[in-house]
């Protein structure tokens, strides 16, 4: 169907990419507050993911195109504009078009053993791609935002610990304060250890997706997988991506021993450093905790969106949540030392 917004998007795509879209339907299951996504199709039946991105880095499109050109399986190459560009600019955001490769999301699965193995093979192929001078120039370093993340976590903790009577979030603050109290000690440990371990030497830098959880993985027949949404691509040690496997959590779902074994069998030999792994886990845990809490306290958001964000926060501090898993990884470091 084509409503007013969809008609506008179709006009942009026609003008910028030369595609005549016959259907444009918004997809609302993503977690990116800074992006909007549409599933679109043309009269010949070809389908595309049309995205307006305001966050992440524009280098993600360059990375996806480069990986596809290098023959990395499971990468959908972005379409180019008539002048060879990978994006245009509309409403202050990046407009991109990528083939719609599958309707089957790994989040909710089910994933077969072949899918898990292919996921590992795909990560290994990404990490093996030579790092070009262009990628060095364009890609941010993985974990480089840790100071901002720590500051945001401290600010959120202070807001919950000493609420302002004039805070428009009012009861929401009290609700989130109760949730955070469950993991107060773990959060303090994560903040301390993230700052302490940041001084450790970094490992070899490779191209990393930066956010390869199940929500960004699509499934095909015969164990085929695609890794999508490269907005958070970075240069980082392999632990930046492998924490989603060896760290035990893949976006709102735990990974079993058997599933982990299948991924690592596909990935092959990997010298995973436990200190770097624990550090990336801790940074991600703090980032997710502070970001989703901010969404839960956003009085401008819908009740449904705030409730969903609050549920995510509860999951993060649950016994199998990322905050607890990251804290356990740091504890293991201390015991090993």
Order of alpha helices (4+ residues) and beta strands (2+ residues): alpha-beta-beta-beta-alpha-beta-beta-beta-alpha-alpha-beta-alpha-alpha-alpha-beta-beta-beta-beta-alpha-alpha-alpha-alpha-alpha
